[in-house]
Amino acid sequence: MIHRFLLSGSGFEKKELLQIASYYRNYLQSDILKNWADKTADSAYGGYLTCFDRKWNITGYDKGAWGQARHIFTFSEAYRLFGKEKKWLYLAKTGIDFIKNRMYDGNGRLYYLVDRSGMQIKEKTISIFSDAFFILGLSHYIFVTDTTAELDLFKTVYAKFEENITNENFKDITPYMYEKSVLHHAVFMIALNAVTTASTVLGTEHCSSLIHYCLDKILNLFLDKERNCIVEKKMTDGTFCTGHNSRLVNVGHTYECLWFILDAAKTLKNADLLKTVCSIANSTEEHIKQTSKPLIFSFALDGKAEKNTTWKYEATFSPFDNVSWTYAESLCLFGYLAALTKNDTYILRFKHIHNLVQNHFVDTEYGDWFHALDENFKVIKNFKGSVVKTAFHIPRALMK
């Protein structure tokens, strides 16, 4: 039985810090990762099964590159954190082998979707995110295992990714629709994470120009200087787009991106970026406070946020919905900022988000978290996995 672990008080004392660390370590191993480790490996065809309902019954067999690649990262990090147990190494490697043999196009790109066996390609190389997540997972696997066996493949995928990410007319950006002269924040924030992680293998000198390129797009193009918030899309000249959700701020993306920037700051040894991250986090929080909600999925700078779908094959969410990965990224960011600044504002925010998760998201009966709740914290999506919703955002945040 999963127990709830609630936090109180204004600051962090050493005893409480140890309790928090112990709780998350135990919860990860006994619940989140255990459930996925027991069910995700496909012994028949390799790779991972990722589509499960609340009770962990399989709801689909298709394999998406996002889910396959994300699991490589998760299990590689579990291997690093939890005593280098062979089971984590096996789980990470099964994803690498499946992608190499069934989802790799041979030219540095990944197919987006295949059937269970990988013999039928359902969607080809339509998403640069597929390549980014594979760079993230494979580079971390190489880093934690110190292997050279996958190095040539990694370098080929990285080189093609660098070529494509710096091409503003690159069209394979599913789940987004390509529009001439329109850029999407998600492309560059995910690239920042992937490239920063890749630098542990390729070296900071090799990756620094691409890290700076992504930072420039995020902080000088997508950051609205007047409101100090990161919007999801802009024209290439920095002006706002027109039409549906043209001034949208995706809160989960913002918080996820901000801790990516903190990681990049460590890699680049740029302490000034911490002030920038704190400033954007504070501005975003002020907008959330105006809604009188503890945390929301999205808002618009012009006050006209509409329903939006973040990924292909994912649910559509309303601005006031409470979505699991948004909460996971919030925990990660504010825990990170609390540790770096010792500021009570971030400590309290971390504790508040933690308690909301414990009271509303944790599925004490079947494990893991509920996927999404409405604005009143009623469960609206309880499935455990899909081709994109996998063991990634939640375990990654808790491991971080």
C-alpha positions in Angstrom: 0.0 0.0 0.0 1.4 3.4 -1.0 1.4 5.9 1.9 1.0 9.6 1.5 3.9 11.8 2.6 3.0 15.4 3.4 5.2 18.3 4.1 4.7 21.3 6.3 6.6 24.4 7.6 8.4 27.2 5.9 12.0 26.0 5.5 14.0 22.9 5.1 15.8 21.4 8.0 18.4 18.7 7.4 16.2 16.0 8.9 13.4 16.9 6.6 15.6 17.0 3.6 16.8 13.4 4.4 13.1 12.3 4.8 12.2 13.9 1.4 15.1 12.2 -0.4 14.4 8.9 1.3 10.7 9.1 0.4 11.3 9.8 -3.3 14.0 7.2 -3.6 11.8 4.5 -2.0 8.7 5.6 -3.9 10.5 5.5 -7.3 11.9 2.0 -6.7 8.9 0.4 -5.0 6.2 2.0 -7.1 6.9 4.1 -10.2 9.9 2.3 -11.6 8.8 -1.1 -10.3 5.5 -1.0 -12.1 7.1 0.0 -15.4 10.0 -2.4 -15.1 7.6 -5.3 -14.5 5.4 -4.5 -17.5 7.1 -2.5 -20.2 9.7 -4.8 -21.7 8.4 -6.7 -24.7 9.9 -10.1 -24.4 8.4 -11.2 -27.8 9.7 -8.4 -30.0 12.0 -6.2 -28.0 11.6 -2.6 -27.1 8.8 -1.5 -24.8 5.1 -1.8 -24.5 3.8 1.6 -23.2 0.0 1.7 -23.6 -1.7 0.8 -20.3 -5.0 1.6 -18.6 -5.2 2.5 -14.9 -5.0 -1.2 -13.9 -2.0 -1.8 -16.2 -4.0 -3.7 -18.8 -2.5 -3.3 -22.2 -4.5 -1.0 -24.4 -2.3 -0.9 -27.5 0.8 -2.4 -29.1 2.1 0.3 -31.4 5.5 1.6 -30.5 6.3 5.3 -30.8 9.8 6.6 -31.0 9.2 9.1 -28.2 8.2 6.4 -25.7 10.9 4.0 -26.8 13.7 6.6 -26.6 12.4 8.2 -23.4 12.6 4.8 -21.6 16.2 4.4 -22.6 17.0 7.6 -20.6 14.8 6.6 -17.6 16.3 3.1 -17.2 19.9 4.4 -17.8 19.4 7.0 -15.0 17.9 4.3 -12.8 21.0 2.2 -13.5 23.2 5.2 -12.4 21.2 6.0 -9.3 20.3 2.7 -7.9 23.4 0.6 -7.5 24.0 -0.2 -11.2 21.7 -3.2 -11.1 21.8 -5.3 -14.2 18.0 -5.2 -14.7 18.1 -1.5 -15.4 20.9 -2.0 -17.9 18.9 -4.8 -19.6 15.9 -2.5 -19.8 17.8 0.4 -21.3 19.5 -1.9 -23.9 16.3 -3.5 -25.1 15.1 0.0 -26.2 18.4 0.8 -28.0 18.4 -2.5 -29.9 14.7 -2.2 -31.0 15.3 1.4 -32.3 18.5 0.3 -34.1 16.8 -2.7 -35.7 13.3 -1.4 -36.3 12.9 2.3 -36.0 16.1 3.8 -37.5 16.0 4.9 -41.1 19.8 4.5 -41.6 20.4 8.2 -42.2 20.4 9.7 -38.7 16.6 9.8 -38.3 13.9 7.8 -36.4 10.6 6.6 -37.6 7.8 8.1 -35.5 5.5 5.0 -35.2 5.8 1.3 -35.9 3.7 -1.7 -35.1 4.6 -4.1 -32.2 7.1 -6.1 -34.2 8.6 -3.0 -35.8 8.1 -4.6 -39.3 5.4 -2.2 -40.3 6.2 1.5 -40.4 3.1 3.4 -39.6 4.6 6.9 -39.6 8.0 7.7 -41.0 10.5 10.4 -39.9 7.9 13.1 -39.2 9.1 14.4 -35.9 12.4 15.9 -34.9 11.5 15.2 -31.3 12.0 11.5 -32.0 15.6 12.2 -32.9 16.0 14.5 -29.9 14.7 11.9 -27.4 17.0 9.2 -28.9 20.0 11.5 -28.5 18.9 12.1 -24.9 18.5 8.4 -24.1 21.5 7.1 -26.0 23.9 9.7 -24.8 22.9 9.0 -21.2 23.3 5.3 -21.7 26.8 5.8 -23.2 27.7 8.1 -20.3 26.6 5.8 -17.5 28.0 2.6 -19.0 31.1 4.1 -20.5 30.5 2.0 -23.6 31.8 2.7 -27.1 29.6 0.2 -28.9 26.9 2.7 -29.7 29.2 5.7 -30.3 29.1 5.7 -34.1 25.3 5.5 -34.2 25.1 8.3 -31.6 27.4 10.6 -33.6 25.5 10.1 -36.8 22.1 10.9 -35.2 23.6 13.9 -33.4 25.2 15.3 -36.6 21.9 15.0 -38.5 20.0 16.5 -35.6 22.3 19.5 -35.5 21.8 20.1 -39.2 18.0 19.9 -38.9 17.6 21.9 -35.6 19.5 24.9 -37.1 17.4 24.9 -40.2 14.4 27.2 -39.6 12.6 25.7 -42.6 12.8 22.1 -41.4 9.3 20.7 -41.7 9.3 17.4 -39.6 8.1 19.0 -36.4 5.1 16.7 -35.5 3.0 17.2 -33.3 3.2 20.7 -34.6 2.1 21.7 -38.1 4.8 23.3 -40.1 4.0 26.9 -41.1 6.5 29.0 -43.0 8.3 31.6 -40.8 6.8 30.1 -37.6 8.9 28.6 -34.9 7.9 26.5 -31.8 9.4 26.8 -28.4 9.1 23.1 -27.7 11.5 22.3 -30.5 14.4 24.3 -29.0 13.7 23.5 -25.4 13.8 19.7 -26.0 16.9 20.3 -28.2 18.6 22.1 -25.3 18.0 19.2 -23.0 19.2 16.6 -25.5 22.3 18.6 -26.5 23.3 19.4 -22.9 23.0 15.7 -22.1 25.0 14.8 -25.2 27.8 17.1 -24.0 28.7 14.5 -21.4 29.7 12.2 -24.2 30.9 14.6 -26.9 32.3 17.3 -24.6 31.2 20.8 -23.8 33.4 22.4 -26.5 31.8 20.2 -29.2 28.2 21.0 -28.0 28.5 24.6 -26.7 27.6 26.4 -30.0 24.4 24.4 -30.3 23.5 24.9 -26.6 24.0 28.7 -27.1 21.9 28.5 -30.3 19.0 26.9 -28.3 19.4 29.4 -25.4 19.3 32.3 -27.8 16.0 31.1 -29.4 14.4 30.5 -26.0 15.6 33.7 -24.2 15.7 36.2 -27.1 12.9 34.9 -29.4 10.2 33.1 -27.4 10.6 35.1 -24.1 8.2 38.0 -24.2 10.2 40.8 -22.7 7.3 42.8 -21.6 5.5 40.1 -19.5 8.7 38.0 -19.0 7.0 34.8 -20.0 7.9 32.2 -22.6 5.3 31.8 -25.3 4.9 28.6 -27.3 5.3 30.0 -30.8 6.7 33.1 -32.6 7.5 34.3 -36.1 11.1 34.0 -37.0 11.5 37.8 -36.7 10.3 37.6 -33.0 6.8 39.0 -33.6 3.7 37.3 -32.4 1.8 34.8 -34.6 -1.9 35.2 -35.4 -4.7 32.7 -34.9 -5.3 29.9 -32.4 -3.4 30.3 -29.1 -0.9 32.7 -30.7 0.2 34.0 -27.3 0.0 30.7 -25.4 2.2 30.0 -22.3 2.3 26.3 -21.6 3.2 26.2 -17.9 4.7 22.7 -17.9 6.9 23.6 -20.9 8.1 26.7 -19.2 9.0 25.0 -16.0 10.6 22.1 -17.8 12.6 24.5 -20.0 13.8 26.5 -17.0 15.4 23.5 -15.3 16.9 22.6 -18.7 18.5 26.1 -18.7 19.8 25.4 -15.2 21.5 22.2 -16.4 22.9 24.1 -19.4 24.2 26.8 -17.1 26.1 24.2 -15.1 27.6 22.8 -18.3 28.6 26.3 -19.6 29.6 27.5 -16.1 27.4 30.5 -16.5 26.1 31.5 -13.1 24.2 34.5 -14.4 21.5 32.2 -16.0 20.2 31.4 -12.5 19.0 35.0 -12.1 17.2 34.7 -15.5 15.5 31.4 -14.5 14.3 32.9 -11.2 13.0 35.9 -12.9 11.0 34.0 -15.5 9.7 31.5 -12.8 8.5 34.4 -10.7 6.7 36.1 -13.6 5.0 32.9 -14.6 3.9 32.3 -11.0 2.4 35.8 -10.9 0.2 35.0 -13.9 -0.9 31.7 -12.3 -1.8 33.5 -9.1 -4.2 35.7 -11.0 -6.3 32.6 -11.9 -6.8 31.7 -8.2 -5.7 28.2 -9.0 -2.7 26.4 -7.5 -1.3 25.4 -10.9 -2.8 25.4 -14.4 -1.9 23.8 -17.7 -1.7 27.0 -19.8 -2.6 30.6 -20.0 -2.4 33.3 -22.8 -0.8 36.7 -22.5 -3.9 38.2 -24.2 -6.3 36.3 -21.9 -7.7 34.1 -24.6 -6.2 30.6 -23.9 -8.2 27.8 -25.6 -8.1 24.1 -25.4 -5.0 22.6 -26.9 -3.4 19.3 -27.7 0.3 19.1 -26.8 1.1 15.9 -28.7 -0.2 13.8 -31.5 -2.0 10.8 -29.9 -2.5 12.7 -26.6 -5.6 14.1 -24.9 -6.8 17.6 -25.4 -6.6 19.8 -22.3 -8.3 22.9 -21.1 -6.2 25.8 -19.6 -7.4 25.1 -16.0 -6.8 21.3 -16.1 -4.2 19.8 -13.8 -1.9 17.6 -15.9 0.5 15.1 -14.3 3.6 16.1 -16.2 3.1 19.8 -15.5 3.1 19.0 -11.8 6.2 16.7 -12.2 8.1 19.5 -14.0 7.0 22.0 -11.3 8.3 19.8 -8.5 11.6 19.4 -10.4 12.1 23.2 -11.0 11.2 24.4 -7.6 13.2 21.7 -5.9 16.1 22.7 -8.0 15.6 26.4 -7.2 15.1 25.7 -3.5 18.4 23.8 -3.5 20.3 26.5 -5.4 19.0 29.6 -3.7 17.7 28.4 -0.3 14.9 30.9 -0.9 11.8 30.3 1.2 9.5 31.2 -1.8 10.8 28.2 -3.8 10.8 25.9 -0.7 7.2 26.7 0.0 6.2 26.3 -3.7 8.0 22.9 -3.8 6.1 21.8 -0.6 2.8 23.0 -1.9 3.1 21.2 -5.2 4.4 18.1 -3.4 1.3 18.0 -1.1 -1.1 18.5 -4.1 0.5 15.6 -5.8 0.2 13.4 -2.7 -3.4 14.3 -2.1 -4.7 14.2 -5.7 -2.3 12.6 -8.2 -0.9 9.5 -6.5 -2.9 6.4 -7.3 -2.7 4.5 -4.1 -4.6 1.6 -5.4 -2.8 0.8 -8.7 0.4 2.8 -8.5 1.9 5.7 -10.4 0.0 8.9 -10.9 -3.4 9.7 -12.5 -2.6 11.4 -15.8 -4.9 14.4 -15.6 -7.4 16.1 -13.3 -9.9 18.8 -14.0 -9.7 22.2 -12.3 -11.5 20.8 -9.2 -9.1 17.9 -9.0 -11.5 15.3 -10.3 -9.8 12.6 -12.3 -10.4 12.9 -16.0 -7.6 10.8 -17.5 -6.4 7.7 -15.5 -4.5 5.7 -18.1 -0.9 4.9 -17.1 0.7 5.0 -20.6 0.3 5.7 -24.3 2.8 5.8 -27.2 4.0 9.2 -25.7 2.9 9.1 -22.1 5.5 6.7 -20.6 7.9 6.3 -17.7 9.5 9.7 -18.3 8.3 13.0 -16.9 7.3 11.7 -13.5 10.3 9.4 -12.8 12.8 11.8 -14.4 11.5 14.6 -12.2 11.6 12.5 -9.0 15.1 11.2 -9.8 16.3 14.7 -10.5 
